[in-house]
Amino acid sequence: MAEIIWQSWFELGNYRIDAEHRVFLDLIMGLNRDHKAGIAADKLARSLREIHKYAEFHFLSEENLMIDVAYPQRDLHVAEHAKILHALETSVAKLVKGEDILDEFLTFLYDWFSEHTVGTDHQLTRYIAARTG
């Protein structure tokens, strides 16, 4: 996967969510750089676990915002979060077993991040902005 930098179209106008998304993308790209550099599998697995832990934090943060504003699409949004957490867990397990999954998984992870950010999260931030003025 090519190096991806933060794009203006990722900006949602919610400082907290945008800041967390910047860290999320930085972690994904760090794993990508390490993978391309041939870093040992145990370090790659730790980085993937870090992404998983950060995703848990970020998703909880977003979900708390959803509760605070009574977001009507919360259940669907939370289900998307659960799906990616499961994919991360599965990928960590495969990587630890020595399976060569990172090229495909990094592409999947970036695509998911992009689509979720400009789609699902954009809807959330528009709702938050409308509710909080």
C-alpha positions as CSV (number, residue, x, y, z in Angstrom):
1,M,0.0,0.0,0.0
2,A,1.2,3.5,-0.8
3,E,2.0,6.0,1.9
4,I,-1.2,7.9,2.7
5,I,-1.1,11.3,4.4
6,W,-4.0,13.2,6.1
7,Q,-6.3,14.7,3.5
8,S,-8.5,17.7,3.9
9,W,-11.5,15.6,2.9
10,F,-11.0,13.5,6.1
11,E,-11.8,16.7,8.2
12,L,-15.2,16.5,9.7
13,G,-15.2,19.7,11.7
14,N,-15.3,18.1,15.1
15,Y,-12.0,18.7,16.7
16,R,-12.0,15.7,19.0
17,I,-13.0,13.2,16.3
18,D,-10.6,14.7,13.8
19,A,-7.7,14.6,16.2
20,E,-8.5,11.0,17.0
21,H,-8.8,10.1,13.3
22,R,-5.3,11.7,12.7
23,V,-3.8,9.4,15.3
24,F,-5.6,6.4,13.9
25,L,-4.3,7.1,10.4
26,D,-0.8,7.7,11.7
27,L,-0.9,4.3,13.4
28,I,-2.1,2.6,10.2
29,M,0.7,4.3,8.2
30,G,3.3,3.5,10.8
31,L,2.4,-0.2,10.5
32,N,2.5,0.1,6.7
33,R,6.0,1.7,6.9
34,D,7.3,-1.0,9.3
35,H,5.9,-3.8,7.1
36,K,7.5,-2.3,4.0
37,A,10.8,-2.0,5.8
38,G,10.8,-5.7,6.7
39,I,10.4,-5.2,10.5
40,A,10.1,-8.4,12.4
41,A,6.7,-10.1,12.7
42,D,6.6,-9.7,16.5
43,K,6.9,-5.9,16.2
44,L,4.3,-5.8,13.5
45,A,1.9,-7.8,15.7
46,R,2.5,-5.4,18.5
47,S,1.7,-2.5,16.2
48,L,-1.4,-4.2,15.1
49,R,-2.4,-4.7,18.7
50,E,-1.8,-1.0,19.3
51,I,-4.1,-0.1,16.4
52,H,-6.7,-2.5,18.0
53,K,-6.4,-0.8,21.4
54,Y,-6.6,2.6,19.9
55,A,-9.6,1.7,17.9
56,E,-11.3,0.4,21.1
57,F,-10.6,3.8,22.7
58,H,-11.6,5.9,19.7
59,F,-14.8,3.9,19.2
60,L,-15.8,4.2,22.9
61,S,-15.1,7.9,22.6
62,E,-17.4,8.3,19.6
63,E,-20.0,6.1,21.2
64,N,-20.0,8.2,24.3
65,L,-20.6,11.3,22.0
66,M,-23.5,9.4,20.4
67,I,-25.1,8.8,23.8
68,D,-24.6,12.4,24.8
69,V,-26.5,13.7,21.8
70,A,-29.0,10.8,21.5
71,Y,-27.8,9.8,18.1
72,P,-30.5,7.9,16.3
73,Q,-28.1,5.8,14.2
74,R,-26.0,4.7,17.2
75,D,-26.8,1.0,16.9
76,L,-25.7,0.8,13.2
77,H,-22.6,2.8,13.9
78,V,-21.6,0.7,16.9
79,A,-22.1,-2.4,14.8
80,E,-19.6,-1.1,12.2
81,H,-17.2,-0.5,15.1
82,A,-17.7,-4.1,16.3
83,K,-17.0,-5.4,12.8
84,I,-13.6,-3.7,12.4
85,L,-12.6,-4.7,16.0
86,H,-13.3,-8.3,15.1
87,A,-11.3,-8.0,11.9
88,L,-8.4,-6.5,13.9
89,E,-8.5,-9.3,16.4
90,T,-8.6,-11.9,13.7
91,S,-5.7,-10.3,11.9
92,V,-3.5,-10.1,15.0
93,A,-4.1,-13.8,15.6
94,K,-3.2,-14.7,12.0
95,L,-0.1,-12.5,12.1
96,V,1.1,-14.1,15.3
97,K,0.6,-17.5,13.7
98,G,3.0,-16.4,10.9
99,E,0.4,-15.8,8.2
100,D,1.4,-13.2,5.6
101,I,-1.8,-11.0,5.8
102,L,-0.5,-7.5,6.1
103,D,-0.6,-6.3,2.5
104,E,-4.2,-7.2,2.1
105,F,-5.2,-6.2,5.6
106,L,-3.6,-2.8,5.4
107,T,-5.5,-2.1,2.2
108,F,-8.7,-3.2,3.8
109,L,-8.0,-1.2,7.0
110,Y,-7.2,2.0,5.0
111,D,-10.3,1.6,2.8
112,W,-12.5,1.0,5.9
113,F,-11.0,4.0,7.6
114,S,-11.6,6.2,4.6
115,E,-15.2,5.0,3.9
116,H,-16.1,5.1,7.6
117,T,-14.7,8.5,8.2
118,V,-16.2,10.3,5.2
119,G,-19.5,8.3,5.4
120,T,-20.6,7.1,8.8
121,D,-18.6,9.5,10.9
122,H,-19.5,12.4,8.7
123,Q,-23.2,11.7,9.4
124,L,-22.4,11.6,13.1
125,T,-20.5,14.9,13.2
126,R,-23.3,16.6,11.2
127,Y,-25.8,15.4,13.7
128,I,-23.6,16.5,16.6
129,A,-23.1,20.0,15.0
130,A,-26.9,20.4,14.5
131,R,-27.6,19.3,18.1
132,T,-24.9,21.4,19.8
133,G,-25.0,24.4,17.5
